[in-house]
């Protein structure tokens, strides 16, 4: 199956002054009903809040000589870069299990794509850039709080080594938005491998537009999974590749205590990146039932449910591909079921491999799964902090006498003591140098995560007082999550009782 002809390199822009980046938009070469063409709605008084210089360099974005006001105008959507073709993408989705046949980019506008310094194609999107044909009754704008939350958590996820969309810039618009109260408006510039979702396929499948599903599948293969082109069944290979990326992604979420909060199919990216940081949060005390999202009333997307939900979302993706898997409908269902049934084993393998690394275990032993599960059970029963416990185990792995900090987090220290005897016996298998083991463990067990109370404190300061220094400090800490940072040691602490965050909000 030959590659599509719309994956050429971005063209040079003739007659333009030095562009900030060379844009193209391969998605805009697809049929017109895949999207709507429109320009962003200008912001009255844009002001640059944050600009991600390291990501800009990675993307080949050249901001040399541009004043903050010029950058603000561009990242607010007031100035469309040369070569960009702004569009709002169409998609559908299951939201909390209920299918909505038309969603789409209601407040996001895709400017286009750039080739980064590694030759990878990256979407550049403005989130909060104004009304689109998919806005329904929304205003198409974003409030400052959700913009800063996504900037903060997406960049933290990147620093943690988890596939994610990135934040290039945050700009205040100079005009209010109205949610439960009047709030300052803002625009986020988001970067992704692509913004194609399970819901994108559902949009066309729900309309019986098989030609569009096939066209979209070909585009996704060309852009993300070129190895699937030469498979015996290319569309089955696509399904299997997407499932494996999701298995890897969800395993990484679980290993750091991340709770997405709104795992709808329209928030499931085919690229395998974490996308749409709405009511997301990180777990403090370990509890599989932890859910923070104010709209997740029944805990559908609780921490412990995330692998099951991911499999469910993949089943919805498989349904859209059925006519492409085999001409015989019965055989197509069999192939889809096999691929979806294999997901949980893939997830479990990725998750257990990562948990072995977190515990400093060399090789694979039959009792490893029980060792991990028993620790998690002890954490749950003692309401011990997930992140701190694993970080403190790094020191305990290097020194048999360094258990005090780790066991001190348990309401029942005896539960830790009994488990630690088994853990140390397992560490002895393989004869690894204790110092090297501890160093390797520190590289996968973060000292710092975006603690929910710290995030809320930074957002409150920005929204209520226009003070962005707490946000800047938090971003500094989160950029090096695996390093001990004595000057910011308090950022590793769990919240005091009065600081606990019990609910998070989308802000849409």
C-alpha positions as CSV (number, residue, x, y, z in Angstrom):
1,X,0.0,0.0,0.0
2,X,1.8,3.2,-1.2
3,X,2.2,6.2,1.1
4,X,-0.2,9.1,0.7
5,X,0.9,12.0,-1.5
6,X,0.1,14.6,1.1
7,X,3.1,13.8,3.4
8,X,5.5,16.0,1.5
9,X,7.8,18.3,3.5
10,X,6.4,21.8,4.3
11,X,7.0,24.2,1.4
12,X,9.0,27.3,1.6
13,X,7.0,30.5,1.7
14,X,7.9,32.8,-1.2
15,X,8.2,36.5,-0.6
16,X,7.7,36.3,3.2
17,X,9.8,37.9,5.8
18,X,11.8,35.5,8.0
19,X,9.0,33.1,9.3
20,X,8.9,32.0,12.9
21,X,8.5,28.5,11.5
22,X,7.8,26.8,8.2
23,X,4.3,25.6,8.3
24,X,2.3,23.1,6.2
25,X,-1.0,21.3,6.8
26,X,-1.2,17.8,5.5
27,X,-4.5,17.2,7.2
28,X,-6.0,20.1,5.2
29,X,-5.2,18.0,2.0
30,X,-7.9,15.5,3.2
31,X,-11.5,15.9,2.0
32,X,-13.3,19.1,3.1
33,X,-15.8,17.4,5.4
34,X,-12.9,16.3,7.7
35,X,-12.6,19.9,9.0
36,X,-13.7,23.5,8.8
37,X,-11.5,26.3,7.5
38,X,-11.5,29.4,9.6
39,X,-9.1,32.0,11.2
40,X,-8.7,32.4,15.0
41,X,-10.7,35.2,16.6
42,X,-8.3,38.0,17.5
43,X,-7.7,38.8,21.2
44,X,-8.0,42.4,22.2
45,X,-5.0,42.7,24.4
46,X,-2.8,39.6,24.2
47,X,0.1,39.3,26.7
48,X,2.7,36.6,26.8
49,X,2.6,34.6,30.0
50,X,4.9,31.7,29.2
51,X,7.0,30.7,26.2
52,X,8.7,27.3,26.1
53,X,12.1,28.1,24.6
54,X,13.4,24.5,24.7
55,X,10.4,23.2,22.8
56,X,10.6,26.1,20.4
57,X,14.2,25.1,19.6
58,X,13.2,21.5,19.2
59,X,10.5,22.5,16.7
60,X,12.8,24.9,14.8
61,X,10.7,27.8,15.8
62,X,12.8,30.9,15.4
63,X,11.7,33.7,17.8
64,X,15.0,35.7,17.6
65,X,14.4,39.4,17.6
66,X,10.7,39.1,18.3
67,X,9.4,41.2,21.2
68,X,7.0,39.6,23.7
69,X,4.1,41.6,22.2
70,X,4.8,40.1,18.7
71,X,5.0,36.6,20.2
72,X,1.8,37.2,22.1
73,X,0.0,38.4,19.0
74,X,1.0,35.2,17.1
75,X,0.2,32.8,19.9
76,X,-3.1,34.5,20.5
77,X,-4.1,33.9,16.9
78,X,-4.1,37.6,16.0
79,X,-1.4,36.9,13.4
80,X,-1.5,33.7,11.3
81,X,2.0,32.6,10.4
82,X,2.9,32.3,6.7
83,X,2.1,28.8,5.4
84,X,-0.4,28.0,8.1
85,X,-3.9,26.9,7.1
86,X,-6.1,27.2,10.2
87,X,-8.7,24.5,10.5
88,X,-11.0,23.0,13.2
89,X,-11.1,19.2,13.1
90,X,-14.3,17.2,13.1
91,X,-14.8,14.3,15.5
92,X,-17.3,12.5,17.6
93,X,-16.9,10.6,20.8
94,X,-18.2,8.5,23.7
95,X,-18.4,10.8,26.7
96,X,-18.8,8.9,30.0
97,X,-20.1,6.0,27.9
98,X,-22.7,8.0,25.9
99,X,-22.1,8.5,22.2
100,X,-22.2,12.1,20.9
101,X,-22.1,11.9,17.0
102,X,-20.7,15.4,16.6
103,X,-18.2,17.1,18.8
104,X,-15.2,18.6,17.0
105,X,-12.8,21.4,17.9
106,X,-15.1,23.7,19.6
107,X,-12.4,26.1,20.9
108,X,-9.2,24.8,19.2
109,X,-7.8,25.7,15.8
110,X,-5.0,23.8,14.2
111,X,-2.6,26.2,12.6
112,X,-0.7,23.5,10.7
113,X,2.3,21.3,11.1
114,X,6.1,21.8,11.3
115,X,8.9,19.3,10.9
116,X,11.0,19.3,14.0
117,X,14.7,19.0,14.1
118,X,14.4,15.2,14.0
119,X,12.2,15.3,10.9
120,X,9.1,14.4,12.8
121,X,5.8,16.1,11.8
122,X,4.2,18.0,14.7
123,X,0.8,19.7,14.9
124,X,0.7,23.3,16.3
125,X,-2.7,24.2,17.7
126,X,-4.2,27.2,19.4
127,X,-6.6,26.2,22.2
128,X,-9.1,28.9,23.2
129,X,-8.8,30.7,19.9
130,X,-12.5,31.5,19.4
131,X,-15.7,30.0,18.1
132,X,-15.7,27.3,15.4
133,X,-18.6,25.5,13.6
134,X,-18.2,22.8,16.4
135,X,-18.6,25.2,19.3
136,X,-22.3,24.4,19.8
137,X,-23.3,26.8,22.6
138,X,-19.7,27.5,23.8
139,X,-17.8,30.7,23.4
140,X,-14.7,29.1,21.9
141,X,-12.5,30.7,24.5
142,X,-10.4,29.3,27.4
143,X,-10.0,30.5,30.9
144,X,-6.6,31.3,32.3
145,X,-6.7,28.5,34.9
146,X,-7.3,25.5,32.5
147,X,-4.6,26.9,30.2
148,X,-2.0,27.1,32.9
149,X,-3.0,23.7,34.3
150,X,-2.5,22.1,30.9
151,X,0.8,23.9,30.3
152,X,2.0,22.8,33.7
153,X,0.9,19.2,33.7
154,X,1.7,18.4,30.1
155,X,5.2,19.7,30.5
156,X,5.6,17.8,33.8
157,X,4.5,14.6,32.0
158,X,7.1,15.3,29.3
159,X,9.8,15.7,32.0
160,X,8.6,12.4,33.5
161,X,9.2,10.7,30.2
162,X,5.6,10.0,29.4
163,X,4.3,10.5,25.8
164,X,2.2,13.7,25.9
165,X,1.2,16.8,24.0
166,X,3.4,19.7,24.8
167,X,2.9,23.4,25.6
168,X,4.7,26.0,23.5
169,X,3.1,29.2,24.8
170,X,0.4,30.6,27.1
171,X,-1.1,34.0,26.4
172,X,-3.7,36.0,28.2
173,X,-6.2,37.6,25.9
174,X,-7.2,40.7,27.8
175,X,-10.9,39.9,27.8
176,X,-12.9,37.9,30.3
177,X,-14.7,34.6,29.9
178,X,-17.7,33.6,31.8
179,X,-18.0,30.2,33.6
180,X,-19.3,29.9,37.1
181,X,-17.8,33.4,37.5
182,X,-15.9,36.0,35.4
183,X,-12.4,34.8,34.7
184,X,-9.4,36.1,32.7
185,X,-9.2,34.5,29.2
186,X,-6.2,32.9,27.7
187,X,-4.9,30.8,24.8
188,X,-2.6,27.8,24.9
189,X,-0.4,26.8,22.0
190,X,-0.4,23.0,22.0
191,X,2.0,20.8,20.1
192,X,1.2,17.1,19.3
193,X,2.3,14.4,17.0
194,X,-1.2,14.8,15.7
195,X,-4.7,15.5,17.1
196,X,-6.4,12.5,15.6
197,X,-8.5,10.7,18.1
198,X,-10.6,7.5,18.4
199,X,-13.5,9.9,18.1
200,X,-12.3,11.1,14.7
201,X,-12.8,7.6,13.3
202,X,-16.2,7.4,15.1
203,X,-17.4,10.6,13.4
204,X,-17.2,9.1,10.0
205,X,-18.2,5.5,11.0
206,X,-21.4,6.9,12.6
207,X,-22.3,8.4,9.2
208,X,-21.6,5.2,7.3
209,X,-18.8,7.0,5.4
210,X,-16.6,4.0,4.9
211,X,-14.6,5.9,2.2
212,X,-13.6,8.5,4.8
213,X,-12.7,5.9,7.4
214,X,-10.4,4.2,4.9
215,X,-8.9,7.6,3.9
216,X,-8.3,8.5,7.5
217,X,-6.8,5.1,8.3
218,X,-4.4,5.5,5.4
219,X,-3.4,8.9,6.7
220,X,-2.8,7.6,10.2
221,X,-0.7,4.7,8.9
222,X,1.4,7.1,6.8
223,X,1.9,9.5,9.6
224,X,2.3,7.3,12.7
225,X,2.6,3.6,11.7
226,X,4.3,3.3,8.3
227,X,5.4,-0.2,9.3
228,X,1.8,-1.3,9.0
229,X,1.7,-0.6,5.3
230,X,3.4,-3.8,4.4
231,X,1.5,-6.0,6.8
232,X,-0.7,-8.8,5.5
233,X,-3.7,-6.9,7.0
234,X,-2.7,-3.3,7.2
235,X,-5.8,-2.1,9.0
236,X,-5.5,-4.9,11.6
237,X,-1.8,-4.0,12.0
238,X,-3.0,-0.4,12.6
239,X,-5.4,-1.5,15.3
240,X,-2.7,-3.6,17.0
241,X,-0.2,-0.8,16.9
242,X,-2.6,1.7,18.4
243,X,-3.5,-0.8,21.1
244,X,0.2,-1.3,22.0
245,X,0.8,2.4,22.3
246,X,-2.2,2.8,24.5
247,X,-1.0,-0.1,26.7
248,X,2.4,1.5,27.1
249,X,0.9,4.9,27.8
250,X,-1.6,3.8,30.4
251,X,1.1,1.7,32.1
252,X,3.2,4.8,32.5
253,X,0.3,6.8,33.9
254,X,-0.3,4.1,36.5
255,X,3.4,4.1,37.4
256,X,3.4,7.7,38.4
257,X,-0.1,7.9,39.9
258,X,-1.6,10.1,37.1
259,X,-5.4,10.2,36.8
260,X,-6.6,11.7,33.5
261,X,-10.1,12.3,34.7
262,X,-11.9,12.4,31.4
263,X,-10.9,9.3,29.3
264,X,-13.6,9.8,26.7
265,X,-12.9,8.4,23.2
266,X,-12.6,11.9,21.9
267,X,-9.7,12.3,24.3
268,X,-7.9,9.2,23.2
269,X,-5.1,10.1,20.7
270,X,-4.2,7.5,18.1
271,X,-0.5,8.7,18.4
272,X,-0.4,7.3,21.9
273,X,0.1,10.7,23.6
274,X,-1.6,12.0,26.7
275,X,-4.0,14.6,25.4
276,X,-6.6,17.0,26.9
277,X,-5.6,17.8,30.4
278,X,-8.9,18.9,31.9
279,X,-9.7,17.7,35.4
280,X,-6.5,15.7,35.6
281,X,-4.6,15.2,38.9
282,X,-1.9,13.1,40.6
283,X,-2.7,10.8,43.4
284,X,-1.3,11.5,46.9
285,X,-2.2,8.6,49.2
286,X,-2.5,5.4,47.3
287,X,-6.1,4.3,46.6
288,X,-7.2,2.7,43.3
289,X,-10.6,4.3,43.7
290,X,-9.1,7.8,43.6
291,X,-11.1,10.2,41.3
292,X,-10.8,13.9,41.3
293,X,-12.9,15.1,38.4
294,X,-16.0,17.0,39.4
295,X,-17.9,15.6,36.4
296,X,-17.0,12.0,37.1
297,X,-19.7,11.4,39.6
298,X,-19.5,7.6,39.6
299,X,-15.8,7.2,39.3
300,X,-15.8,5.8,35.8
301,X,-12.4,7.2,35.2
302,X,-10.9,6.5,38.6
303,X,-7.2,5.6,38.8
304,X,-7.7,1.9,39.0
305,X,-10.2,1.9,36.1
306,X,-7.9,3.5,33.6
307,X,-6.6,0.2,32.0
308,X,-10.2,-1.1,31.6
309,X,-11.4,2.2,30.1
310,X,-8.5,2.2,27.7
311,X,-9.5,-1.3,26.5
312,X,-13.1,-0.2,26.2
313,X,-12.1,2.9,24.1
314,X,-10.0,0.7,21.8
315,X,-13.0,-1.6,21.3
316,X,-14.9,1.5,20.0
317,X,-11.9,2.2,17.6
318,X,-12.0,-1.4,16.4
319,X,-15.7,-1.1,15.6
320,X,-15.0,1.7,13.2
321,X,-12.4,-0.5,11.4
322,X,-14.5,-3.6,11.1
323,X,-15.4,-3.2,7.4
324,X,-11.7,-2.7,6.6
325,X,-10.4,-5.8,8.6
326,X,-12.1,-8.5,6.5
327,X,-14.8,-8.7,3.9
328,X,-16.5,-11.4,6.0
329,X,-18.2,-9.5,8.9
330,X,-17.9,-12.5,11.2
331,X,-14.2,-12.9,10.5
332,X,-13.7,-9.1,11.0
333,X,-15.3,-9.3,14.4
334,X,-13.1,-12.2,15.3
335,X,-9.9,-10.4,14.3
336,X,-11.0,-7.2,16.2
337,X,-11.8,-9.2,19.3
338,X,-8.4,-10.9,19.3
339,X,-6.7,-7.6,19.0
340,X,-8.7,-6.0,21.8
341,X,-8.5,-9.1,24.1
342,X,-4.7,-8.9,23.8
343,X,-4.6,-5.4,25.2
344,X,-4.7,-6.3,28.8
345,X,-1.8,-8.7,28.6
346,X,0.2,-6.1,26.8
347,X,-0.7,-3.5,29.4
348,X,0.2,-5.9,32.2
349,X,3.5,-6.7,30.7
350,X,4.4,-3.0,30.3
351,X,3.2,-2.1,33.7
352,X,5.0,-4.9,35.5
353,X,8.2,-4.2,33.7
354,X,8.0,-0.6,34.9
355,X,7.2,-1.6,38.4
356,X,10.2,-3.9,38.5
357,X,12.3,-0.9,37.6
358,X,10.7,1.2,40.3
359,X,11.5,-1.5,42.9
360,X,15.1,-2.1,41.6
361,X,14.4,-5.7,40.6
362,X,16.8,-7.3,38.1
363,X,15.4,-9.8,35.6
364,X,12.1,-11.5,36.0
365,X,11.0,-13.9,38.8
366,X,7.6,-15.6,39.2
367,X,6.8,-13.9,42.5
368,X,7.4,-10.3,41.2
369,X,3.7,-9.6,40.5
370,X,2.7,-10.6,44.0
371,X,5.5,-8.6,45.5
372,X,4.3,-5.5,43.7
373,X,0.6,-6.1,44.5
374,X,1.4,-6.7,48.2
375,X,3.2,-3.4,48.5
376,X,0.3,-1.6,46.8
377,X,-2.1,-3.2,49.2
378,X,0.0,-2.2,52.2
379,X,0.1,1.4,50.8
380,X,-3.6,1.4,50.4
381,X,-4.3,0.1,53.9
382,X,-1.9,2.6,55.4
383,X,-3.0,5.5,53.2
384,X,0.7,6.0,52.4
385,X,1.9,8.5,49.8
386,X,2.5,6.8,46.5
387,X,5.2,9.0,45.1
388,X,7.1,9.5,48.4
389,X,7.1,5.8,49.2
390,X,8.8,4.8,46.0
391,X,11.3,7.6,46.1
392,X,12.3,6.7,49.7
393,X,12.7,3.0,48.6
394,X,15.6,4.2,46.5
395,X,17.6,5.0,49.6
396,X,16.5,1.8,51.3
397,X,17.6,-0.2,48.3
398,X,21.2,1.1,48.7
399,X,21.4,0.6,52.5
400,X,19.8,-2.1,54.6
401,X,19.6,0.3,57.5
402,X,17.8,3.1,55.6
403,X,14.3,1.9,56.1
404,X,13.1,4.6,58.5
405,X,11.8,7.1,56.0
406,X,10.0,4.6,53.9
407,X,8.4,2.7,56.8
408,X,7.5,6.1,58.5
409,X,4.9,6.7,55.8
410,X,2.9,3.6,56.8
411,X,0.2,3.8,59.5
412,X,1.1,0.2,60.2
413,X,4.9,0.1,59.9
414,X,4.8,-3.7,60.5
415,X,3.2,-4.1,57.1
416,X,6.2,-2.4,55.6
417,X,8.7,-4.5,57.6
418,X,7.1,-7.8,56.5
419,X,7.1,-6.8,52.9
420,X,10.7,-5.3,53.0
421,X,12.1,-8.7,54.1
422,X,10.7,-10.3,50.9
423,X,11.8,-7.3,48.8
424,X,15.4,-7.5,50.1
425,X,15.5,-11.2,49.4
426,X,14.4,-10.5,45.8
427,X,17.0,-7.7,45.4
428,X,19.7,-10.2,46.2
429,X,18.8,-12.1,43.1
430,X,21.2,-11.0,40.3
431,X,23.8,-9.5,42.7
432,X,23.4,-5.9,41.4
433,X,25.6,-3.2,43.0
434,X,23.4,-1.4,45.6
435,X,24.6,2.0,44.6
436,X,24.0,1.4,40.9
437,X,20.6,0.0,41.8
438,X,19.6,3.0,43.8
439,X,20.7,5.4,41.1
440,X,18.7,3.5,38.5
441,X,15.6,3.6,40.8
442,X,16.0,7.4,41.2
443,X,15.8,7.7,37.5
444,X,12.3,6.2,37.4
445,X,10.9,7.2,40.8
446,X,10.3,11.0,40.7
447,X,10.9,13.2,43.7
448,X,8.5,15.8,42.3
449,X,5.1,15.5,40.6
450,X,2.5,18.3,40.0
451,X,1.1,18.0,43.5
452,X,-2.6,19.0,43.2
453,X,-2.4,21.6,46.0
454,X,0.7,23.2,44.5
455,X,-1.0,23.4,41.1
456,X,-4.0,25.0,42.6
457,X,-1.9,27.5,44.6
458,X,-0.1,28.6,41.4
459,X,-3.4,28.9,39.5
460,X,-5.1,30.9,42.3
461,X,-2.2,33.3,42.5
462,X,-2.3,33.9,38.7
463,X,-6.1,34.2,38.5
464,X,-6.8,36.2,41.7
465,X,-3.7,38.4,41.9
466,X,-2.1,38.3,38.5
467,X,1.0,36.8,40.2
468,X,2.7,34.3,38.0
469,X,5.8,33.7,40.2
470,X,4.4,30.6,41.9
471,X,3.6,29.1,38.5
472,X,7.2,29.9,37.3
473,X,8.6,28.3,40.4
474,X,6.5,25.2,40.0
475,X,7.6,24.9,36.3
476,X,11.2,25.1,37.4
477,X,10.7,22.3,39.9
478,X,8.8,20.0,37.5
479,X,11.3,20.4,34.7
480,X,13.7,18.1,36.8
481,X,11.4,15.6,38.5
482,X,14.0,13.0,39.1
483,X,16.6,15.2,40.7
484,X,16.8,16.2,44.4
485,X,16.4,19.9,44.5
486,X,17.1,21.1,48.1
487,X,15.9,24.6,47.4
488,X,12.5,23.3,46.5
489,X,12.3,20.3,48.9
490,X,8.9,21.4,50.2
491,X,7.4,20.8,46.7
492,X,7.9,17.0,47.3
493,X,5.7,17.1,50.4
494,X,2.1,15.8,50.3
495,X,-0.6,18.3,51.2
496,X,-1.6,19.0,54.7
497,X,-5.2,18.2,55.6
498,X,-6.4,21.7,54.9
499,X,-4.5,21.8,51.5
500,X,-6.0,18.6,50.1
501,X,-7.7,19.0,46.7
502,X,-10.8,16.8,46.5
503,X,-12.2,18.0,43.2
504,X,-10.7,19.2,39.9
505,X,-12.6,20.9,37.0
506,X,-12.5,20.9,33.2
507,X,-13.0,24.6,32.9
508,X,-14.6,24.3,29.5
